Amino acid sequence: MTAPLAVVFDLDGVLVDSEPVWEEVRRGYVADRGGTWRSDTQDRLMGMSTPEWAEYLATDVIGGDATADQVAYEVIDRMSGRYAEEVPLMPGAVEAVRRLADLCPLGLASSSPRALIDIVLGHLGIAGLFRATVSTEEVDQGKPAPDGYLTAAARLEVPADGCVAVEDSSNGLRSAHAAGMRVVAVPHPRYPPAGDAIALAAAKITTLDELTPALLSSL
């Protein structure tokens, strides 16, 4: 058994329990704008890059005269305000990052905008443990496209197939698998991934305490 060349974490739903916050903020924003939140809106949003979800909300959910740029700015501003009050840390997140940083280089491939990535990692005091961080607003396509993970591997200067990704969402699992990475699934109990996405994972765990060097070396 050998350690991976690198581990690439997702952020939302893996290191921070932010999906409920994103949903609450976006739902409130859509309501304030007079839009209609549909039953599949949250699932569709998970994994989209900032330009993608802003365009989707502006065009398909809100309508009217809201532009994608305006929607992105105003939603991210609300999220920044929420994070200023509290960053909802996932249990065992900091410990898992520190544990694996002793094993191999770490990267991060997140659908969050760069501003929020920097706020969260700075707040948690682990920014220096990541050799490369990527926001999908910095690549051509968000998840489930592999762009974010491929860019993270390139910045880490390792082949993607030598990396292990840690993901929670359907689109995230599909993205990391499409990049050629082995994937560890950590499903969020409130937003469980689809069965076909879980099937792509090399391992499934229930808490980050299970994310150990021994597990990764066995994949």
C-alpha positions as CSV (number, residue, x, y, z in Angstrom):
1,M,0.0,0.0,0.0
2,T,1.3,3.4,-0.9
3,A,0.2,6.9,-0.1
4,P,-1.5,9.0,-2.8
5,L,0.6,11.7,-4.5
6,A,-1.9,14.3,-3.2
7,V,-5.3,14.7,-1.6
8,V,-7.7,17.2,-3.0
9,F,-10.6,18.3,-0.7
10,D,-13.9,19.8,-1.6
11,L,-14.9,22.6,0.8
12,D,-18.7,23.0,1.1
13,G,-20.2,19.9,2.7
14,V,-16.8,18.4,3.4
15,L,-14.8,20.8,5.6
16,V,-17.6,23.3,6.4
17,D,-21.3,22.5,6.8
18,S,-22.2,25.4,4.5
19,E,-24.8,23.8,2.2
20,P,-27.6,24.6,4.6
21,V,-26.3,28.2,4.9
22,W,-26.0,28.5,1.1
23,E,-29.6,27.2,0.7
24,E,-31.0,29.5,3.4
25,V,-29.2,32.6,1.9
26,R,-30.2,31.8,-1.7
27,R,-33.8,30.9,-0.7
28,G,-34.1,34.2,1.2
29,Y,-32.5,36.1,-1.7
30,V,-34.8,34.5,-4.3
31,A,-37.8,35.3,-2.1
32,D,-36.7,38.9,-1.7
33,R,-36.4,39.2,-5.4
34,G,-39.9,37.7,-6.0
35,G,-38.7,34.5,-7.5
36,T,-39.8,30.9,-7.0
37,W,-37.6,28.3,-5.4
38,R,-38.4,24.9,-7.0
39,S,-38.1,21.4,-5.5
40,D,-35.0,20.7,-7.6
41,T,-33.3,24.1,-7.3
42,Q,-30.9,23.1,-4.5
43,D,-29.8,19.9,-6.2
44,R,-29.1,21.8,-9.4
45,L,-27.1,24.5,-7.7
46,M,-24.7,22.1,-5.8
47,G,-21.4,22.1,-7.7
48,M,-22.1,25.0,-10.1
49,S,-19.5,27.6,-10.4
50,T,-20.3,31.2,-9.4
51,P,-21.1,32.3,-13.0
52,E,-23.2,29.2,-13.5
53,W,-25.4,29.4,-10.4
54,A,-25.8,33.2,-10.7
55,E,-27.0,32.9,-14.3
56,Y,-29.3,30.1,-13.3
57,L,-30.9,32.1,-10.5
58,A,-31.1,35.3,-12.5
59,T,-32.6,33.6,-15.6
60,D,-34.6,30.6,-14.4
61,V,-35.5,31.2,-10.8
62,I,-35.8,35.0,-10.4
63,G,-36.4,36.4,-13.9
64,G,-37.1,40.1,-14.2
65,D,-34.2,42.6,-14.5
66,A,-31.7,40.9,-12.2
67,T,-28.4,40.3,-13.9
68,A,-26.1,37.3,-13.2
69,D,-23.3,39.7,-12.0
70,Q,-25.7,41.4,-9.6
71,V,-27.1,38.1,-8.3
72,A,-23.6,36.8,-7.7
73,Y,-22.4,40.0,-5.9
74,E,-25.4,40.2,-3.6
75,V,-25.6,36.5,-2.7
76,I,-21.8,36.3,-2.0
77,D,-22.1,39.5,0.1
78,R,-24.8,37.8,2.2
79,M,-22.7,34.7,2.6
80,S,-19.7,36.8,3.7
81,G,-21.9,38.4,6.3
82,R,-23.0,35.0,7.6
83,Y,-19.4,33.7,7.7
84,A,-18.4,36.8,9.7
85,E,-20.8,35.6,12.4
86,E,-19.9,31.9,12.3
87,V,-18.1,29.4,10.0
88,P,-20.1,26.1,10.4
89,L,-17.2,23.7,10.7
90,M,-17.8,20.0,9.9
91,P,-16.8,17.7,12.8
92,G,-13.2,16.6,12.5
93,A,-12.4,18.8,9.6
94,V,-9.3,20.6,10.9
95,E,-8.0,17.4,12.4
96,A,-8.4,15.6,9.1
97,V,-6.6,18.3,7.1
98,R,-3.7,18.4,9.6
99,R,-3.5,14.6,9.7
100,L,-3.3,14.2,5.9
101,A,-0.9,17.2,5.5
102,D,1.7,15.0,7.2
103,L,1.0,12.4,4.6
104,C,1.2,14.2,1.2
105,P,0.5,17.6,-0.4
106,L,-3.0,18.9,-0.1
107,G,-5.2,20.8,-2.6
108,L,-8.7,22.1,-2.6
109,A,-11.2,22.3,-5.5
110,S,-14.3,24.2,-4.5
111,S,-17.4,25.6,-6.1
112,S,-17.3,28.5,-3.6
113,P,-16.0,31.9,-4.9
114,R,-12.4,32.7,-4.1
115,A,-13.4,35.4,-1.5
116,L,-15.3,32.8,0.6
117,I,-12.6,30.1,0.2
118,D,-10.0,32.6,1.6
119,I,-12.4,33.6,4.5
120,V,-13.1,30.1,5.5
121,L,-9.5,28.7,5.3
122,G,-8.2,31.8,7.1
123,H,-10.8,31.5,9.9
124,L,-9.9,27.8,10.4
125,G,-6.2,28.5,10.5
126,I,-5.4,25.9,7.8
127,A,-4.8,28.0,4.7
128,G,-1.1,27.3,4.8
129,L,-1.6,23.5,4.7
130,F,-3.0,23.7,1.2
131,R,-0.4,23.9,-1.6
132,A,-3.1,24.7,-4.2
133,T,-6.6,26.0,-4.0
134,V,-9.0,26.3,-6.9
135,S,-12.4,28.0,-7.2
136,T,-14.5,26.8,-10.1
137,E,-15.1,30.5,-11.0
138,E,-11.4,30.3,-12.1
139,V,-12.0,27.5,-14.6
140,D,-14.2,27.1,-17.7
141,Q,-16.8,24.8,-16.2
142,G,-18.0,23.9,-12.7
143,K,-18.8,20.5,-11.3
144,P,-19.7,17.9,-12.6
145,A,-17.1,18.9,-15.2
146,P,-13.6,17.8,-14.1
147,D,-12.0,21.3,-14.7
148,G,-11.6,22.2,-11.0
149,Y,-9.9,19.0,-10.0
150,L,-7.7,18.9,-13.1
151,T,-6.5,22.4,-12.3
152,A,-5.8,21.5,-8.7
153,A,-3.7,18.6,-9.8
154,A,-1.8,20.7,-12.3
155,R,-1.1,23.4,-9.6
156,L,0.1,20.6,-7.3
157,E,2.3,19.4,-10.2
158,V,1.0,15.8,-9.8
159,P,-1.0,13.6,-12.3
160,A,-4.7,13.6,-11.5
161,D,-4.8,9.8,-11.4
162,G,-2.3,9.9,-8.5
163,C,-4.7,12.0,-6.4
164,V,-7.5,11.1,-4.0
165,A,-10.4,13.5,-3.8
166,V,-12.7,13.9,-0.9
167,E,-16.3,14.8,-1.9
168,D,-19.9,14.9,-0.6
169,S,-22.2,15.9,-3.5
170,S,-23.4,14.1,-6.6
171,N,-21.8,16.7,-8.9
172,G,-18.6,16.7,-6.9
173,L,-18.2,13.0,-7.0
174,R,-18.8,13.0,-10.7
175,S,-16.3,15.8,-11.2
176,A,-13.5,14.1,-9.3
177,H,-14.1,10.8,-11.0
178,A,-14.1,12.4,-14.4
179,A,-10.7,13.9,-13.6
180,G,-9.4,10.4,-13.1
181,M,-9.0,10.7,-9.3
182,R,-9.9,8.0,-6.8
183,V,-12.7,9.4,-4.7
184,V,-13.7,9.1,-1.1
185,A,-17.3,9.9,-0.5
186,V,-18.4,11.6,2.7
187,P,-22.2,12.0,2.1
188,H,-24.0,14.9,3.8
189,P,-27.0,13.5,5.7
190,R,-29.2,16.3,4.6
191,Y,-28.1,16.4,1.0
192,P,-27.3,12.7,0.1
193,P,-25.7,12.2,-3.3
194,A,-27.4,10.1,-6.0
195,G,-26.8,6.4,-6.1
196,D,-25.0,6.5,-9.4
197,A,-22.6,9.1,-8.1
198,I,-21.9,7.2,-4.9
199,A,-21.1,4.2,-7.1
200,L,-18.2,6.1,-8.5
201,A,-16.4,6.4,-5.2
202,A,-13.5,4.1,-4.2
203,A,-14.6,4.3,-0.6
204,K,-17.5,5.7,1.4
205,I,-17.1,7.0,5.0
206,T,-19.6,8.6,7.4
207,T,-17.3,11.0,9.3
208,L,-13.9,12.7,8.6
209,D,-12.5,10.8,11.6
210,E,-12.4,7.8,9.2
211,L,-10.3,9.7,6.7
212,T,-6.9,8.3,7.7
213,P,-3.6,7.6,5.9
214,A,-4.3,3.9,6.2
215,L,-7.6,4.3,4.3
216,L,-6.1,6.4,1.5
217,S,-3.1,4.1,1.1
218,S,-5.5,1.1,0.7
219,L,-7.4,2.6,-2.3
